[in-house]
Structure formats: C-alpha cells, structure tokens
Amino acid sequence: MTRPALAASIAHYQQLAQAQLPTAIWQHLQQGRDNLTGRANRQAFDNTLLMPRPLQDMRQAHTGINLWGESLAHPIILAPIAYQRLYHAEGEIASAMAAHSQDGQIILSSLASQHFADINRAAQQQTWLQLYWQGDRTKTLALLQRGLDAGCKVVFFTVDAPVKPALNALDRPDVLAVNIETPTQTMTIQAPTSTVFNTWMSQAPTWEDVAWLREQVSVPLVIKGILHPEDAQQAVALGCDGVVVSNHGGRVLNGSPAALTMLPQIIAATANKIPILLDSGIDSGFDVYRALSLGASAVLVGRPYIWGLSVAGAYGVAHVLRLMRDELEIAIALCGAPQS
C-alpha cells in the first residue's frame, strides 16, 4: 500500500479534512465544537497554563500507563466516534489498526459502521466497547454480548446522550450501524403528549439499569458522560470500574460546564478509588498533559483523529497519535513532571 501524503500538524489535518469532506459530513463531525460548551472546553484548556521546571532529571520519564490490567504506551485513547466510514472507506478498521500501531487503544462505538469482530481481527488486538442503551434491557444486552463475543474487553456505558444525532440527515444510506440489529425508530407522539418525556426519556437508562448492567458483565464497566461529583460517587457505589468526565464534546447539552473544570471535583469525590478519564476538547498533546496534571488517568481524543482518518486513513490516524505523543513528551520533559 502506498502511504498517502501526511499533514504537517494536527491543525493542518483539520484544514485538509474540512477541505475534502462534504459540507454536511464536516458539520456533523464538528457539531458542538463552536457552541457555548465547545468554547468552554477550549477555554478551560487554554486557561490551564504549563509551568516549566528546568534542571529536572527526566532521563527515566515515560508516558506508559496501566488501565484495567492492560499496559499501554501512552494515555491517549481513541474515543468512540460513530459511523467512521462517513470519513474514510476503511472506517473503524483503519482507526483500530492505527491505535494498535501506536501501542494504544480504541473504544468502538455502538454505532460503528463495521462489525466489531472484523475490527478486532484487523487490529490484531482486543479493543474496548462503548455501549449505548438500546431502549430496553433485552436489546442492550444483545448488543453488549455482540461486542464481548467479538473480543472487546472493557465496556464504556455512555449515559449522557439519550437522544443521538440522526444519520439520515447526512444522506449516506450505505453507512449504517451494522452491529445493531434493530435500530430504534422515531416515534410519532400526538399532542398533548410530551415527545421528550414520553418518547426519549421513556427509553433512557436509569441508575437501576446501571446496577443491572453491572451484574451482567464480568469485564470492567466504565460510566462515560459524568459531570456532577455525586453521579461519580454513585458510579463507585454501584461497583463501576471507572468514570469518563465528559460533556460529549458539546454535542448534547449546550451550556453544560467544561469537562476539564469538573475533573478535580470528580477526582476528589471518588477519592482515587477508580480511574477517572477525561473526554471533550482534547486537541493536542499539551491538552493531554493539562488533563493528566489535574489528575486524569488517561484521556479520550475524538475529532482530531477523525481529521487524520479523513485525510490519510490509518496512516493519518497513526500520525495524529504520534504528533500528540510527541507533544505530550515535550510537555512532560519541559514541565519536569514524569508519569508515576
């Protein structure tokens, strides 16, 4: 395979991706990035300054971590992004292969456009799985089992998006959520019945469902989409193995706080009992360092790797990861703060 031309920087990948993707697909990817919450995410990182500490002995520094029994070369996890064949024909397979090439990990979306088993086989490693509630326990358990049977070994239960963006607006009928046997259909509710309460929220999960889900799986269960410290404490009380502090990249509730600003409170509330990861707004390795400096165990990166995927497939994703790793190492070296 001939390697495609690679961009000079992560920002360059963003520019190239915008130039070549259809407008509707680009807007779908960037949704939430420039609203109130998206801007708050960026501002929170920009307000977290890096303190140089020269003359530190950094010869033994590293970026390696261990999460749920798995050793990774760095703390940059590829976030679950739906319908990746929208951005490149090789889709999730390309992203998973890139994560493996960089000794990292990817979380497969419930709405992946390729089969879980095919992705794991191509990546030559067991990936992690993001789980959306499917409206009831039977359908949710079926999707969960499909991921586990394919080899996924950690489950990230996303709880902050009971309403997910519709794909049909993108006019790409060939890109489907192939791992879901019966996609949830839009229901027509006549007035005065509430569409929100009687349709969306009637199918949304509750803490009772989290407790039930905890009983169904023996693999680590992580709750993704937590911003309130009391919710993080509830996750710990129910035996969950981790929490992802996230506002869904600004895509769900415009006006929610920046994930980074809530990270220290959630770490304090959970008292280091479980790993706390951060998602939403990571654009560089320097942002990764900022999150780690505030106590995150690892981070989830979303849009930037999709920019790389759009431009150069697996090579682009791997290059974005490498650029982020290099920036993280620079930040660690210049700030004099090796990973423990």
Contacts in CASP RR format, 6 or more apart in sequence:
PFRMAT RR
TARGET T0000
AUTHOR 0000-0000-0000
METHOD contacts of the structure
MODEL  1
MTRPALAASIAHYQQLAQAQLPTAIWQHLQQGRDNLTGRANRQAFDNTLL
MPRPLQDMRQAHTGINLWGESLAHPIILAPIAYQRLYHAEGEIASAMAAH
SQDGQIILSSLASQHFADINRAAQQQTWLQLYWQGDRTKTLALLQRGLDA
GCKVVFFTVDAPVKPALNALDRPDVLAVNIETPTQTMTIQAPTSTVFNTW
MSQAPTWEDVAWLREQVSVPLVIKGILHPEDAQQAVALGCDGVVVSNHGG
RVLNGSPAALTMLPQIIAATANKIPILLDSGIDSGFDVYRALSLGASAVL
VGRPYIWGLSVAGAYGVAHVLRLMRDELEIAIALCGAPQS
3 312 0 8 1.000
3 315 0 8 1.000
4 311 0 8 1.000
4 312 0 8 1.000
4 313 0 8 1.000
4 315 0 8 1.000
4 316 0 8 1.000
5 312 0 8 1.000
6 311 0 8 1.000
6 312 0 8 1.000
6 315 0 8 1.000
6 316 0 8 1.000
6 319 0 8 1.000
7 13 0 8 1.000
7 15 0 8 1.000
7 16 0 8 1.000
7 308 0 8 1.000
7 311 0 8 1.000
7 312 0 8 1.000
7 316 0 8 1.000
7 319 0 8 1.000
9 323 0 8 1.000
10 283 0 8 1.000
10 284 0 8 1.000
10 304 0 8 1.000
10 307 0 8 1.000
10 320 0 8 1.000
10 323 0 8 1.000
10 324 0 8 1.000
13 304 0 8 1.000
13 307 0 8 1.000
13 308 0 8 1.000
13 310 0 8 1.000
13 311 0 8 1.000
13 316 0 8 1.000
13 319 0 8 1.000
13 320 0 8 1.000
14 304 0 8 1.000
14 307 0 8 1.000
16 307 0 8 1.000
16 310 0 8 1.000
16 311 0 8 1.000
17 26 0 8 1.000
17 29 0 8 1.000
17 87 0 8 1.000
17 306 0 8 1.000
17 307 0 8 1.000
17 308 0 8 1.000
17 310 0 8 1.000
17 311 0 8 1.000
18 26 0 8 1.000
20 310 0 8 1.000
20 311 0 8 1.000
21 29 0 8 1.000
21 87 0 8 1.000
21 310 0 8 1.000
24 169 0 8 1.000
24 170 0 8 1.000
24 171 0 8 1.000
25 86 0 8 1.000
25 87 0 8 1.000
25 170 0 8 1.000
25 172 0 8 1.000
28 86 0 8 1.000
28 165 0 8 1.000
28 169 0 8 1.000
28 170 0 8 1.000
29 86 0 8 1.000
29 87 0 8 1.000
29 303 0 8 1.000
29 306 0 8 1.000
30 303 0 8 1.000
31 165 0 8 1.000
31 251 0 8 1.000
32 38 0 8 1.000
32 249 0 8 1.000
32 250 0 8 1.000
32 251 0 8 1.000
32 254 0 8 1.000
33 249 0 8 1.000
33 250 0 8 1.000
33 303 0 8 1.000
35 250 0 8 1.000
35 254 0 8 1.000
35 255 0 8 1.000
36 254 0 8 1.000
36 255 0 8 1.000
37 247 0 8 1.000
37 249 0 8 1.000
37 250 0 8 1.000
37 253 0 8 1.000
37 254 0 8 1.000
37 255 0 8 1.000
37 256 0 8 1.000
37 257 0 8 1.000
37 258 0 8 1.000
38 247 0 8 1.000
38 249 0 8 1.000
38 250 0 8 1.000
38 258 0 8 1.000
38 280 0 8 1.000
38 281 0 8 1.000
40 255 0 8 1.000
40 257 0 8 1.000
40 258 0 8 1.000
40 261 0 8 1.000
41 247 0 8 1.000
41 249 0 8 1.000
41 250 0 8 1.000
41 258 0 8 1.000
41 259 0 8 1.000
41 260 0 8 1.000
41 280 0 8 1.000
41 281 0 8 1.000
42 281 0 8 1.000
42 283 0 8 1.000
43 258 0 8 1.000
44 258 0 8 1.000
44 259 0 8 1.000
44 260 0 8 1.000
44 261 0 8 1.000
45 260 0 8 1.000
45 281 0 8 1.000
45 282 0 8 1.000
45 283 0 8 1.000
45 287 0 8 1.000
45 290 0 8 1.000
48 260 0 8 1.000
48 290 0 8 1.000
48 293 0 8 1.000
48 294 0 8 1.000
50 286 0 8 1.000
50 289 0 8 1.000
50 290 0 8 1.000
50 331 0 8 1.000
50 334 0 8 1.000
50 335 0 8 1.000
51 335 0 8 1.000
52 334 0 8 1.000
52 335 0 8 1.000
52 336 0 8 1.000
53 334 0 8 1.000
53 335 0 8 1.000
53 336 0 8 1.000
53 337 0 8 1.000
54 334 0 8 1.000
54 336 0 8 1.000
56 336 0 8 1.000
56 337 0 8 1.000
58 332 0 8 1.000
58 333 0 8 1.000
58 336 0 8 1.000
58 338 0 8 1.000
60 338 0 8 1.000
61 329 0 8 1.000
61 332 0 8 1.000
61 333 0 8 1.000
61 336 0 8 1.000
61 338 0 8 1.000
61 339 0 8 1.000
62 338 0 8 1.000
62 339 0 8 1.000
63 73 0 8 1.000
63 74 0 8 1.000
63 75 0 8 1.000
63 325 0 8 1.000
63 328 0 8 1.000
63 329 0 8 1.000
63 332 0 8 1.000
63 339 0 8 1.000
64 71 0 8 1.000
64 72 0 8 1.000
64 73 0 8 1.000
64 74 0 8 1.000
64 75 0 8 1.000
64 339 0 8 1.000
65 71 0 8 1.000
65 72 0 8 1.000
65 74 0 8 1.000
65 75 0 8 1.000
65 297 0 8 1.000
65 298 0 8 1.000
65 339 0 8 1.000
66 72 0 8 1.000
67 154 0 8 1.000
67 275 0 8 1.000
67 297 0 8 1.000
67 298 0 8 1.000
68 153 0 8 1.000
68 154 0 8 1.000
68 220 0 8 1.000
68 241 0 8 1.000
68 275 0 8 1.000
70 105 0 8 1.000
70 153 0 8 1.000
70 154 0 8 1.000
72 103 0 8 1.000
72 104 0 8 1.000
72 105 0 8 1.000
72 298 0 8 1.000
73 102 0 8 1.000
73 103 0 8 1.000
73 104 0 8 1.000
73 325 0 8 1.000
74 102 0 8 1.000
74 103 0 8 1.000
74 104 0 8 1.000
74 321 0 8 1.000
74 325 0 8 1.000
74 328 0 8 1.000
75 288 0 8 1.000
75 292 0 8 1.000
75 296 0 8 1.000
75 297 0 8 1.000
75 298 0 8 1.000
75 299 0 8 1.000
75 328 0 8 1.000
75 339 0 8 1.000
76 104 0 8 1.000
76 285 0 8 1.000
76 288 0 8 1.000
76 298 0 8 1.000
76 299 0 8 1.000
76 301 0 8 1.000
76 321 0 8 1.000
76 324 0 8 1.000
76 325 0 8 1.000
76 328 0 8 1.000
77 104 0 8 1.000
77 105 0 8 1.000
77 106 0 8 1.000
77 107 0 8 1.000
77 128 0 8 1.000
77 277 0 8 1.000
77 298 0 8 1.000
77 299 0 8 1.000
77 300 0 8 1.000
77 301 0 8 1.000
78 95 0 8 1.000
78 96 0 8 1.000
78 98 0 8 1.000
78 99 0 8 1.000
78 105 0 8 1.000
78 106 0 8 1.000
78 107 0 8 1.000
78 300 0 8 1.000
78 301 0 8 1.000
78 302 0 8 1.000
78 305 0 8 1.000
78 317 0 8 1.000
78 321 0 8 1.000
79 107 0 8 1.000
79 279 0 8 1.000
79 300 0 8 1.000
79 301 0 8 1.000
79 302 0 8 1.000
79 305 0 8 1.000
80 107 0 8 1.000
80 108 0 8 1.000
80 109 0 8 1.000
80 110 0 8 1.000
80 130 0 8 1.000
80 156 0 8 1.000
80 158 0 8 1.000
81 95 0 8 1.000
81 109 0 8 1.000
81 302 0 8 1.000
81 303 0 8 1.000
81 305 0 8 1.000
81 306 0 8 1.000
82 109 0 8 1.000
82 110 0 8 1.000
82 111 0 8 1.000
82 112 0 8 1.000
82 113 0 8 1.000
82 164 0 8 1.000
82 167 0 8 1.000
82 177 0 8 1.000
83 109 0 8 1.000
83 111 0 8 1.000
83 112 0 8 1.000
83 113 0 8 1.000
83 167 0 8 1.000
83 172 0 8 1.000
83 175 0 8 1.000
83 177 0 8 1.000
84 91 0 8 1.000
84 92 0 8 1.000
84 94 0 8 1.000
84 95 0 8 1.000
84 109 0 8 1.000
84 112 0 8 1.000
84 113 0 8 1.000
84 114 0 8 1.000
84 306 0 8 1.000
84 309 0 8 1.000
85 91 0 8 1.000
85 92 0 8 1.000
85 113 0 8 1.000
85 114 0 8 1.000
85 174 0 8 1.000
85 175 0 8 1.000
86 113 0 8 1.000
86 170 0 8 1.000
86 172 0 8 1.000
86 175 0 8 1.000
87 306 0 8 1.000
87 309 0 8 1.000
87 310 0 8 1.000
88 94 0 8 1.000
88 309 0 8 1.000
88 310 0 8 1.000
88 313 0 8 1.000
90 309 0 8 1.000
90 313 0 8 1.000
90 314 0 8 1.000
91 113 0 8 1.000
91 114 0 8 1.000
91 309 0 8 1.000
91 313 0 8 1.000
92 106 0 8 1.000
92 108 0 8 1.000
92 109 0 8 1.000
92 112 0 8 1.000
92 113 0 8 1.000
92 114 0 8 1.000
92 119 0 8 1.000
93 114 0 8 1.000
93 118 0 8 1.000
93 119 0 8 1.000
93 122 0 8 1.000
93 123 0 8 1.000
93 314 0 8 1.000
94 309 0 8 1.000
94 313 0 8 1.000
94 314 0 8 1.000
94 317 0 8 1.000
95 106 0 8 1.000
95 305 0 8 1.000
95 309 0 8 1.000
95 314 0 8 1.000
95 317 0 8 1.000
96 106 0 8 1.000
96 108 0 8 1.000
96 119 0 8 1.000
96 120 0 8 1.000
96 122 0 8 1.000
96 123 0 8 1.000
96 125 0 8 1.000
96 127 0 8 1.000
97 122 0 8 1.000
97 123 0 8 1.000
97 314 0 8 1.000
98 305 0 8 1.000
98 313 0 8 1.000
98 314 0 8 1.000
98 315 0 8 1.000
98 316 0 8 1.000
98 317 0 8 1.000
98 318 0 8 1.000
98 321 0 8 1.000
99 105 0 8 1.000
99 106 0 8 1.000
99 123 0 8 1.000
99 127 0 8 1.000
99 317 0 8 1.000
99 321 0 8 1.000
100 123 0 8 1.000
100 124 0 8 1.000
100 125 0 8 1.000
101 314 0 8 1.000
101 318 0 8 1.000
102 318 0 8 1.000
102 321 0 8 1.000
102 322 0 8 1.000
102 325 0 8 1.000
104 321 0 8 1.000
105 125 0 8 1.000
105 127 0 8 1.000
105 128 0 8 1.000
106 123 0 8 1.000
106 127 0 8 1.000
106 128 0 8 1.000
107 127 0 8 1.000
107 128 0 8 1.000
107 129 0 8 1.000
107 130 0 8 1.000
107 154 0 8 1.000
107 156 0 8 1.000
107 300 0 8 1.000
108 116 0 8 1.000
108 119 0 8 1.000
108 127 0 8 1.000
108 128 0 8 1.000
108 129 0 8 1.000
108 130 0 8 1.000
108 147 0 8 1.000
108 152 0 8 1.000
109 130 0 8 1.000
110 129 0 8 1.000
110 130 0 8 1.000
110 131 0 8 1.000
110 132 0 8 1.000
110 143 0 8 1.000
110 158 0 8 1.000
110 177 0 8 1.000
110 179 0 8 1.000
110 180 0 8 1.000
111 132 0 8 1.000
111 164 0 8 1.000
111 177 0 8 1.000
111 180 0 8 1.000
112 119 0 8 1.000
112 177 0 8 1.000
112 178 0 8 1.000
112 179 0 8 1.000
113 175 0 8 1.000
113 176 0 8 1.000
113 177 0 8 1.000
113 178 0 8 1.000
114 178 0 8 1.000
115 150 0 8 1.000
115 178 0 8 1.000
115 179 0 8 1.000
116 127 0 8 1.000
116 129 0 8 1.000
116 146 0 8 1.000
116 147 0 8 1.000
116 150 0 8 1.000
116 151 0 8 1.000
116 152 0 8 1.000
116 179 0 8 1.000
117 149 0 8 1.000
117 150 0 8 1.000
117 151 0 8 1.000
119 127 0 8 1.000
119 150 0 8 1.000
120 126 0 8 1.000
120 127 0 8 1.000
120 150 0 8 1.000
120 151 0 8 1.000
120 152 0 8 1.000
126 151 0 8 1.000
126 152 0 8 1.000
126 153 0 8 1.000
127 151 0 8 1.000
127 152 0 8 1.000
127 153 0 8 1.000
128 152 0 8 1.000
128 153 0 8 1.000
128 154 0 8 1.000
128 155 0 8 1.000
128 156 0 8 1.000
129 144 0 8 1.000
129 147 0 8 1.000
129 148 0 8 1.000
129 152 0 8 1.000
129 154 0 8 1.000
129 155 0 8 1.000
129 156 0 8 1.000
130 155 0 8 1.000
130 156 0 8 1.000
130 157 0 8 1.000
130 158 0 8 1.000
130 224 0 8 1.000
131 140 0 8 1.000
131 143 0 8 1.000
131 144 0 8 1.000
131 155 0 8 1.000
131 156 0 8 1.000
131 157 0 8 1.000
131 158 0 8 1.000
132 143 0 8 1.000
132 158 0 8 1.000
132 161 0 8 1.000
132 164 0 8 1.000
133 140 0 8 1.000
133 157 0 8 1.000
133 159 0 8 1.000
133 162 0 8 1.000
133 203 0 8 1.000
133 204 0 8 1.000
133 205 0 8 1.000
133 209 0 8 1.000
134 140 0 8 1.000
134 142 0 8 1.000
134 143 0 8 1.000
134 180 0 8 1.000
134 184 0 8 1.000
135 184 0 8 1.000
135 203 0 8 1.000
135 204 0 8 1.000
135 205 0 8 1.000
136 203 0 8 1.000
137 209 0 8 1.000
137 212 0 8 1.000
139 181 0 8 1.000
139 182 0 8 1.000
140 205 0 8 1.000
140 209 0 8 1.000
140 213 0 8 1.000
141 216 0 8 1.000
142 181 0 8 1.000
143 179 0 8 1.000
143 180 0 8 1.000
144 155 0 8 1.000
144 213 0 8 1.000
144 216 0 8 1.000
144 217 0 8 1.000
146 179 0 8 1.000
147 179 0 8 1.000
148 155 0 8 1.000
148 217 0 8 1.000
148 219 0 8 1.000
152 219 0 8 1.000
153 219 0 8 1.000
153 220 0 8 1.000
154 219 0 8 1.000
154 220 0 8 1.000
154 222 0 8 1.000
154 241 0 8 1.000
155 217 0 8 1.000
155 219 0 8 1.000
155 220 0 8 1.000
155 221 0 8 1.000
155 222 0 8 1.000
156 222 0 8 1.000
156 223 0 8 1.000
156 224 0 8 1.000
156 244 0 8 1.000
157 205 0 8 1.000
157 210 0 8 1.000
157 213 0 8 1.000
157 221 0 8 1.000
157 222 0 8 1.000
157 223 0 8 1.000
157 224 0 8 1.000
158 224 0 8 1.000
158 225 0 8 1.000
158 248 0 8 1.000
159 205 0 8 1.000
159 210 0 8 1.000
159 223 0 8 1.000
159 224 0 8 1.000
159 225 0 8 1.000
159 226 0 8 1.000
160 224 0 8 1.000
160 225 0 8 1.000
160 226 0 8 1.000
160 227 0 8 1.000
160 246 0 8 1.000
160 247 0 8 1.000
160 248 0 8 1.000
160 252 0 8 1.000
160 253 0 8 1.000
161 248 0 8 1.000
161 251 0 8 1.000
161 252 0 8 1.000
162 200 0 8 1.000
162 201 0 8 1.000
162 203 0 8 1.000
162 204 0 8 1.000
162 205 0 8 1.000
163 200 0 8 1.000
163 252 0 8 1.000
165 251 0 8 1.000
166 186 0 8 1.000
167 175 0 8 1.000
167 176 0 8 1.000
167 177 0 8 1.000
177 183 0 8 1.000
184 203 0 8 1.000
187 199 0 8 1.000
189 195 0 8 1.000
189 198 0 8 1.000
189 199 0 8 1.000
207 234 0 8 1.000
207 238 0 8 1.000
210 223 0 8 1.000
210 235 0 8 1.000
210 238 0 8 1.000
210 240 0 8 1.000
211 238 0 8 1.000
213 221 0 8 1.000
214 221 0 8 1.000
214 238 0 8 1.000
214 239 0 8 1.000
214 240 0 8 1.000
220 241 0 8 1.000
220 242 0 8 1.000
221 239 0 8 1.000
221 240 0 8 1.000
221 241 0 8 1.000
221 242 0 8 1.000
222 240 0 8 1.000
222 241 0 8 1.000
222 242 0 8 1.000
222 243 0 8 1.000
222 244 0 8 1.000
222 275 0 8 1.000
222 277 0 8 1.000
223 235 0 8 1.000
223 240 0 8 1.000
223 242 0 8 1.000
223 243 0 8 1.000
223 244 0 8 1.000
224 243 0 8 1.000
224 244 0 8 1.000
224 246 0 8 1.000
224 279 0 8 1.000
225 243 0 8 1.000
225 244 0 8 1.000
225 245 0 8 1.000
225 246 0 8 1.000
225 247 0 8 1.000
225 248 0 8 1.000
225 279 0 8 1.000
226 232 0 8 1.000
226 235 0 8 1.000
226 243 0 8 1.000
226 244 0 8 1.000
226 245 0 8 1.000
226 246 0 8 1.000
226 266 0 8 1.000
227 245 0 8 1.000
227 246 0 8 1.000
227 247 0 8 1.000
227 256 0 8 1.000
227 257 0 8 1.000
227 259 0 8 1.000
227 262 0 8 1.000
227 266 0 8 1.000
228 262 0 8 1.000
229 262 0 8 1.000
229 265 0 8 1.000
229 266 0 8 1.000
229 268 0 8 1.000
229 269 0 8 1.000
229 270 0 8 1.000
230 269 0 8 1.000
232 243 0 8 1.000
232 245 0 8 1.000
232 266 0 8 1.000
232 269 0 8 1.000
232 270 0 8 1.000
232 276 0 8 1.000
233 269 0 8 1.000
233 270 0 8 1.000
235 242 0 8 1.000
235 243 0 8 1.000
235 274 0 8 1.000
236 243 0 8 1.000
236 270 0 8 1.000
236 273 0 8 1.000
236 274 0 8 1.000
240 274 0 8 1.000
241 274 0 8 1.000
241 275 0 8 1.000
242 274 0 8 1.000
242 275 0 8 1.000
242 276 0 8 1.000
242 277 0 8 1.000
243 266 0 8 1.000
243 270 0 8 1.000
243 274 0 8 1.000
243 275 0 8 1.000
243 276 0 8 1.000
243 277 0 8 1.000
244 276 0 8 1.000
244 277 0 8 1.000
244 278 0 8 1.000
244 279 0 8 1.000
244 300 0 8 1.000
245 259 0 8 1.000
245 262 0 8 1.000
245 263 0 8 1.000
245 266 0 8 1.000
245 276 0 8 1.000
245 277 0 8 1.000
245 278 0 8 1.000
245 279 0 8 1.000
245 280 0 8 1.000
245 296 0 8 1.000
246 259 0 8 1.000
246 278 0 8 1.000
246 279 0 8 1.000
246 280 0 8 1.000
246 300 0 8 1.000
247 253 0 8 1.000
247 256 0 8 1.000
247 257 0 8 1.000
247 258 0 8 1.000
247 259 0 8 1.000
247 280 0 8 1.000
248 279 0 8 1.000
248 280 0 8 1.000
249 259 0 8 1.000
249 279 0 8 1.000
249 280 0 8 1.000
249 281 0 8 1.000
250 256 0 8 1.000
250 280 0 8 1.000
258 280 0 8 1.000
259 278 0 8 1.000
259 279 0 8 1.000
259 280 0 8 1.000
259 281 0 8 1.000
260 278 0 8 1.000
260 280 0 8 1.000
260 281 0 8 1.000
260 290 0 8 1.000
260 291 0 8 1.000
260 294 0 8 1.000
263 276 0 8 1.000
263 278 0 8 1.000
263 291 0 8 1.000
263 294 0 8 1.000
263 295 0 8 1.000
263 296 0 8 1.000
264 294 0 8 1.000
264 295 0 8 1.000
266 276 0 8 1.000
267 276 0 8 1.000
267 294 0 8 1.000
267 295 0 8 1.000
267 296 0 8 1.000
270 276 0 8 1.000
275 297 0 8 1.000
275 298 0 8 1.000
276 295 0 8 1.000
276 296 0 8 1.000
276 297 0 8 1.000
277 296 0 8 1.000
277 297 0 8 1.000
277 298 0 8 1.000
277 299 0 8 1.000
277 300 0 8 1.000
278 291 0 8 1.000
278 296 0 8 1.000
278 298 0 8 1.000
278 299 0 8 1.000
278 300 0 8 1.000
279 299 0 8 1.000
279 300 0 8 1.000
279 302 0 8 1.000
281 287 0 8 1.000
282 288 0 8 1.000
282 291 0 8 1.000
282 299 0 8 1.000
282 300 0 8 1.000
282 301 0 8 1.000
282 302 0 8 1.000
282 304 0 8 1.000
283 304 0 8 1.000
284 304 0 8 1.000
284 324 0 8 1.000
284 327 0 8 1.000
285 323 0 8 1.000
285 324 0 8 1.000
285 325 0 8 1.000
285 326 0 8 1.000
285 327 0 8 1.000
285 328 0 8 1.000
285 331 0 8 1.000
286 327 0 8 1.000
286 328 0 8 1.000
286 330 0 8 1.000
286 331 0 8 1.000
287 299 0 8 1.000
288 299 0 8 1.000
288 301 0 8 1.000
288 324 0 8 1.000
288 327 0 8 1.000
288 328 0 8 1.000
288 331 0 8 1.000
289 327 0 8 1.000
289 328 0 8 1.000
289 331 0 8 1.000
289 332 0 8 1.000
289 335 0 8 1.000
291 299 0 8 1.000
292 299 0 8 1.000
292 339 0 8 1.000
293 335 0 8 1.000
293 337 0 8 1.000
301 324 0 8 1.000
304 320 0 8 1.000
304 324 0 8 1.000
305 317 0 8 1.000
305 320 0 8 1.000
305 321 0 8 1.000
307 320 0 8 1.000
308 316 0 8 1.000
308 317 0 8 1.000
308 319 0 8 1.000
308 320 0 8 1.000
309 316 0 8 1.000
309 317 0 8 1.000
312 319 0 8 1.000
332 338 0 8 1.000
332 339 0 8 1.000
END
